[in-house]
Amino acid sequence: MSRGHLVLFVLFGLVLGGILLLGGDADTPVPRDTALLDGKASAAVITAAAALIVWLLTQFRGMIEARDARRNAQMAIARVLKAEIAVNNAARQRSARSFDDAIKMLREKPDYQPYVSVEAEKNPIFEQYLSELSRLPEEVVGPVVDYYKHDGFLNSVMQDMTTSRFAGLESERKIRLLTYLNSELIKPYDEKANDAIRHLDAFIQSRKRSLW
């Protein structure tokens, strides 16, 4: 429970306690004039207390709505990032198999030219929500950013492989480059992607179980 909720509950308790105290002892005789004054005072206090209770309930409802809006925004960001990372990872694993095939072909046919495809918009969802990552906890943002940095670097290297400079390299240099990319960038890609997905999924599940 947040500090704001605690304050509201304390105020509600104080108001309720004040009303009970004003009720006094019903068995104790009270002079007529005093009773009239006490009755008017009690009515005024009860009216004020009722207004305060309505205000407290309104504030509490506002807190609940703000909490739900915040939670929904967080879960929406986490879900779409998780989906994009999963799709990217599946594509990268296909790239790993393609690189293995390309290395094999280059060893058999030195004049073979590997075909490299790079998407123009690699991570549109991440770019869209980049400014809103601060909505997520630090322990979730870290693995997500680490994954996208790795993905961005790999994408830039693969972009270079579409140039005439790469096409003009000797077959042995192509094999060394493809082997390096496969072992140092593409194979660890799965680990970084799964780590980011695991943190995002844990966060989503925790938001579903959390009361506040």
N, C-alpha and C positions, 0 to 999 in steps of 0.2 A: 504494500500500500504506500502511495506517495505521501509526502508531507502535506500537500493540499487536501487530500482526502482525510487525513488525520485531523487537520484543523477543523474541517467541516463537521466531523463526528463529535469533536470536543465541544464545539459551539452548540450543536444540537443537544448534547447532554446537559450543558449549562442551562440552556433555555428550558428544557424539561424539568430540571431540578428546581429552577426558579418558580415554575408554575406549581409544582408540588408544595414548595415552601409557602407560597401565597395561600394555598388552600387552608393552612393552619389546622387547628384541632376543632373538629365540628362539635365536640361536646362542651367546649368552653363558652360560657355566656358572654356576649359582647353587647355594650350599650348601643341603643338604636342609632344615634348620630355617628358613632364610630363605625357601626356596621355599614351605614350608607356610604361613608367615605371609603371604607375598605372595599365595598362592592364596586364603586366607581373605579378605584385604583386597580382592583383586580381585573375589571373588564378592560381597562386601558392596557394593562400589562399583557393580558391574554391576546388582545388584538395585535399588539406589537409583536408578541411572540409568534402568533400565527403568520404575520407578514414575514418575520425572520425565517420561519420554517419554510415558507414558500420560496423565499430567496435562496435558502440553503439547498433545497431540492432542485431549484433551477440551476444553481452552480454545479451541483453534483451531476445533473444530467448533461450539462455542458462539458464537464470533465470526461464523462463516459463517451460522448460523441467525439471529442477531440482524441481520446485514446483510440477509439475504433478507426478514425480517419488515419491516424498515424500508423496504426498497426496494418491497415489495409494497404497504405502506400509502401510500407516496408516490405510486406509480403509480395506485392506486385513487382517491385524491383527485383527481389530475390528470385522470384519464379521465372521472370523473363531472362535474367542473366544465366540462371541454371540451364534453361532451354537452349540458349545460344551457345553456351560452352559445350553442352552435350552434342549438339549438331556439329560444331567445329571439330570436336574430338573424333567423332566418327569419320569425318572427311579426312582428318590428318592420319588416321590409321590406314585409310585407303592409300594415302600418299606414301606411307612407309612401305607398303607392298609394291607400289609403283616404283619407288626408288630401288628396292631390291631387284625388281625386274630390269630396271634401266642399267644398273651396275652389271648384271649378268649379260645383258645384250651388248654393252660396251666391251666387255671382255671377249665376247665372241665376234663382234663386228666393230672395230675401232672407229669406223666412220659413222656409226649410229648417232643420231641426234635425239636426245631425250626431249619429250614434250612436257613443258611445265605450264600449268594453268593457275593463274592468280586472280582471285575475285577482286573487282573494283572496290566494292564496299564490304570489307571483311567482317567488321563488327559493328553494324549499324545500331544494335540495341545498346551496346556498351557506350557508344558515342552519344546516344540519346540521353542516357541516364548518368553520364559521367559526373555532372555537377550535383547529382543527388546521392552519390555514394555515401556521403556523410550521414545519411539517414540510417545506414547499417552500422552495426557494432564494429569496432576496430579489428576484433579477432576474425571477422568475416571479410572485411575489406582487404586485409593483408593478402590472403591467398588468392582472392579474386584479381587484385591488381598484379600480383606476381604472375598469374596465369596469362593475363592479357599482355603484359610486357614481353613474356616469352613468345606469345603468339605473334605480336607485332614484329619482333626481331626476326622470327622465322619467315614471316610474310615478306619482309624487306629483302632477305637473302634470296628467297624464291623469286622475287621480282627481278633481281639481278640476273637470275638464270634464264630470263626471257630475252636478254639482250644479245647482240651479235658478239659481244666480248666473250660470253660463255660459250657460244656456238663455235668460236674460233679456237678454243683451248684444245690441247692434245687429249686424246682419249684417257691417258693415265691421270692427267690432272683432273679431268671430269670425274673419273672413278674416285679419286681421293676426296674431292669436294662432296660428291654424293654420299660417300661412306661417312664422312664427318657429319654431314647434315643428318643422316639417318641415325647415327649413334649418339650424337651430342645434342641434337635439337628435336628430332621427330620422336625418337623412342622415349625420352623423358617427358614429352608432351602429355602423354597419357597420365602420368603420375601427377603433374601439375593440374591438369584438367579435373581429374578425379578428386584431388584435394580441395579445389575450389568448390566443386559440386557438393562434396561432403559437408563443408562448412555452411554452404547456402541451405542445404537440406536440413541440417541440424537447427539452423536459425528459424527456418519456416516451421518446423515441428515445435520449437520452443514457443513461438508466437501463438500457435494454436492452443497450447496448454496454459499459457500465462493468463492469470486473472486480470492483472493491471498492465 
